[in-house]
């Protein structure tokens, strides 16, 4: 898997060059709306094209799942599938808010196996291989050692596209803001998870994300000694988009705190007719 990690790093850095050049002249970018509060720019598209070309030049038989171009290759049957977010935090990027990143993950036979998250603003490179640990700029990282929710710093993301679960989220937020040292919403789920892996925060939760938002970050957290699940405590987070993550002690307390506020839909329960 190491050659594949190196290829992903190469792809991420190529995308980073495109993004950094564009950041100096954001006002000239062509911007399209994909939906309510959901934007895509020519930078997202060019960065994604650079990533895909780099990956497929090395591994032409691999399947791709990318935010802007969707799925390609035999996604359901391929042993290898790359999951790509070329610019996680586009809204931040458009406002000059320096919190965005490139996220690339590889799924091998159904398991997250390679992760790369590159922060082009800080030139921070987060990498992980399944079973071989997580690293920031080639230095081993671990989740924090905090053992209580009280005093913990928790990352999150506010609903911004779909407000179906806004009331449930607001109840979670109200509960947690009284039990923790604080909640933070920087605006890039991938980078939030990378920071969690590096011990900068102690936990993270969010509703309704996409696989490309969290795939690489989830492996980073796990390889840094943390835990990741959906709201039911299961491993369905890439499919549901609902995620809880943290160091082992805070993860358990965080999940216990949000569970009472879950609706049947968020619990994964289908109501009977």
N, C-alpha and C positions, 0 to 999 in steps of 0.2 A: 504493500500500500504506500510505501514511502515515495516511489516515483509519482504516484497519483497525487499525493500531497504536494510535492514539488511543482507539479503541473498546475494545480489549483492556486498555489501561491503566485506563480507566474501570471496566471489569468487575472487574479485579483489585483496585482500590481499594475498590470496593463490598464485595467478599468480605473484604477486610482489615478493614473496619469490623465486620463480623459476627464474625470470628475474634477480634479484639481485645476486643470486648465479652464474648465467651464465656470468654476466658482469665482473667477476674477471678472466675469462678464455675464452674470445671471440675467440681467435685464434684457439681453439680446436673445434669450432662449425661446424656442417655440414650446408652448405649454398646452397640453390637452387635458381635459377632465375625463376620467374614467367613471366617475360617479360622484356622489355627494362627498365633498372634502377628500377626494382621492385623485391625485394628479400624476401625470407622466410627462416627462420632458424628452427632448431629443438626446439629452445626456444619458438618461436611463437606457434608452434604446441603443445608443452607440456603445455604452459600457457593456450592456448585455451581449451585443454582437461580438465584441472583443473577447469576452469570457468564453462564449460558446465556440468561437472559432479556435481559440487556444486549446480548449478541451477536446474538441472533435478532431483537430489536427493530430493530436496524440492518441486519441481513443475513438476512432470513427464509428465503432459499433455501440458505443454507450448511448443510453437514453438520456433525454434532457427534460427537466421540468423547470421552466423559468417564468418569472413574474410577467414579463411583457409579451413574450412570444409563445407562452403556453408549453404544451407537451409535444415532444417529437421523439421518434424512435419507438421501439416496441416497449412502451412504458410498463405495461402490465406483465411482460415476460422477460425483460432484460435483467441480467444479473446485476448490472451496474446502472445506476441512475443518478445523475447530477441534479441537485436542487439549488437554484440560483436566484438570489435577489441582487441585482446589479447596483441598486442604490436604496438601501433601507433607511428611510428618513427623508424622503423627497421633499416634504413640506418644510422641514428644517432647512434643507439645502437651498430651497427657493427663497427663504427669508434670511439667509446668511447666518443661520443658527448652527454653530459648528458641532453638530451631533448627528452623524450619519455614517454609513459604512457599506462595504461590499460583503455579502454573505454567500459562501459556496459550501455545499455539503455533498458527500457521496454516500448513497445507500447501496450496500452490497448484499445481495440475497436477503433483502428486507431489513437489514440492520444499518443504522448510521455508523459509518466506518471512518470517514475523513471529514474534517471541519476546518474551514478557513474563514476568519472574519478580519477584514482589513479596514482600519480607520485611517483614511487618507489625510485627515486634518492633522492628526498627531503622529502619523507614520507608525502606528501601533499595529502589529501583526499577531493575531491570535491563531494558534493552530492546535489540532488534536488528531490523534490516531486512536482508534478503538484499542483499549488495552495498554496504551503507551503514554498516557498522561496528556495534560494540557499545558500550553506554553504561551507566553507573551514575549515576543522578540527573543525567542530561544531560551527564555528563562522559565523554569517550571513554576506553575501557579497552582494555588489551592483555594478552595472556598474558605470563608471565614470560620473562626472557631466559636463564634457567639452561640450560647446555648439557650437563650431565652428570647421570646418575641419582644418582651419589654426591653427597650434599648436597641432593637434591631432597626436597620434601615432597609426599607422595602421598595423595590422598583415596581412600576406598574405602567399601564397604558389606558388612557380614558377612551371610552367608545367615541368614534368619530365618523364612522360610515353608517353603521347599523345601530339604531338606538333601542332595539327590541328589549335588550337586557339592561337598560340604563338604570331602572329602579333597583334591580338586584345588585348591580355594580355599586351604586351609590350606598346601599346598605353595607356592603363589604367595606367600602372606603370609610364610612362613618365608624364602623367597629374597629378597624385596624388603626385609624389615625389616633384613636384613644389608647391603643395597646402597644404602640411602637414608638421609636424615636422619630419616625417620620416616613412619609411616602414620597417618592420621586417619580416624575413622569418626563424623562428627557426626550422621548419621541422616536426612538429607534429600538425596537424589541430585540433585534439581533445584538446590538451593542449593549443593551441592558443585560442580556444573558452573559455576554463576554465579561462585563464588569462584575457580575455575580461570581463567575468562575474565578476571577482574580481577587475576590475578597473585598471589593469596593462596596458592595451591598451584601445583605444577608439573605434576601429572598426576593421573589418576583412572582407576579400573577397578572394574567390578562385574559380577556374574553374575545373570541372570534378572530384569531389571527390566521394567517395562511402558512402552509408548510414552509415556504421559502423565507418567511419571517423568522422562523425559530429552529429550523433543522440543524444548522451548524452550531448555534448557541446551545442547543440541548446537549449535543455531544461534548462540547467544551465543559459545561457544568458537570456532567457525569464523570468525565475524565479528570476533573479537578476535585472529585470527591463529593459532589453534591447529588441531590435527588431531583427527578423531574417526573411529573405525572399530569394527567388530566384532572378534572374536578372530582372524578369518582375514585381517584387514587390509582388509576390504571395507566397503561401505556398508549392510550389512544390520542395523545395530544396532537400529533401531526395531522390526524384526520378530523378531530373535533375543532382544533384551533384554540381550545381552552386549556390553559397551562398554569401549573403551580410549580415553582422551583425554589430550591434553597439549600443551604447547608443542612446536614441530616437533622439536627435538632430544630432549627427554625422551620424547615419544611413541614415537619409534622404539626407544629403549632399553627403555622399559617393555614394549612389545609383544614385543620379543625376549626379555625376561626371563620373561614369563608363558607364552610359546608352548610351551616344553618340558614344561609341567605340564598342558597341555590334554588332556582325554580325547577320543576320537573324537566323542562327542556335542557337546562344546564346540567342536570344530573344524568342526562342521557335516557330519561324515562319517556316513553311514548304513551301519551294519554289514550285510554280506551274510548271507543265511540259510545 
